[in-house]
Amino acid sequence: MHLHARSRGRVLAAASAACALSVTLAACGGTTKDSAKSDSAAAASTAKANPDAALKKGLKLAFLPKQINNPYEKIVDNAGIAAAQETGGTGKEVGPSDASASSQVSYINTLIQQRQDAILIAANDPNAVCTPLKNAMKQNIKVVAYDSDTAKDCRQLFINQASTEEIGRSEVQHIAKQLGYKGEIAILSATQNATNQNAWIGYMKDELKKPAYKNMKLVKVAYGDDDDQKSFQETQGLLKAYPNLKGIISPTTVGIAAAARYISSSSYKGKVVINGLGTPNQMRKYVKDGTVEQFSLWDPKKLGYLGAYAAAALASGQITGAQGEKFKAGKLGEYTIGKDGEVILGPPTVFDKNNIDDYDF
């Protein structure tokens, strides 16, 4: 999906700088078809990329989201499946109905048995999925993490939505401006082990150490497990436990929508600021009714699209996952692999009443 031209102009300039800086450091490798299969890490060091290789036709790409019924992940995966078809291959989505740490393991094992060419995974836990993913790589099945990373030696690439540091720090920066840099805040996260959530929260906490935030206090990190009802109840619990709470950051699309729904019909509307990461279609009514002033996100369709092209490039031998390698991602253009096999989609967009109707996802 293409963003409207006038909306692209509103992306965060700081995020662009962060993204540019994020692709300048060390390397991580992958395997080729003829690499030794006993040790994926050793194979990575000897793999050779052929940037002139054509994309193979008939590649089978499998998307394994955190949970199969997550609306955000459905958008990502459907776009990835469409991109797989665009490259001349096929794509599918499989996954658990819950976001527990080990719920993805059996699906990985099945995908290995099916001899998929690539597994694309949004990890619920960075380590719980490692053993089966390493088994996949030993059998020359390429592994691409997207949205939420695995441990670095358990995949060849990580397709990151935006600079991890920029996302985390900007969440604090945005809510601080709304609160006049004072008051108690809480974070409503997804699962306790979610790699992306914890990385963002780490930068949020670090940002809050700066002198500018001396009159702000993080009182609680709550976990809604990317479940709508639990996130709703956690919001209610936060507001009861901390009567002086002034703001909630929810860096999860499920969490921010649930928090906004609770506050929109409560006495806290207009008194407690909600910010975080959400989709325009989920959040539109809360922006228009004044519950939420602003929130951020990247285009999830582009995330899935980029993931599919990266997996196809890996499976075709165009890239191995080493720093500095480049590949073309269809209509998105050329991307460069950065530190530890990370590929950054681009800067997030801030949505508010002035631009939210420019987007439909």
Salt bridges, closest charged atoms under 4 A:
GLU93 OE1 - LYS74 NZ 2.58
ASP147 OD2 - LYS66 NZ 3.81
ASP149 OD2 - ARG155 NH2 2.78
ASP153 OD2 - LYS134 NZ 3.10
GLU165 OE2 - ARG169 NE 2.80
ASP206 OD2 - ARG169 NH2 2.69
GLU207 OE1 - ARG169 NH1 2.99
GLU207 OE1 - LYS210 NZ 3.01
ASP225 OD2 - LYS230 NZ 2.75
ASP228 OD1 - ARG261 NH1 2.84
ASP357 OD1 - ARG284 NE 2.93
ASP357 OD2 - LYS288 NZ 2.81
ASP358 OD1 - ARG6 NH2 2.76
ASP358 OD2 - ARG10 NH1 3.35
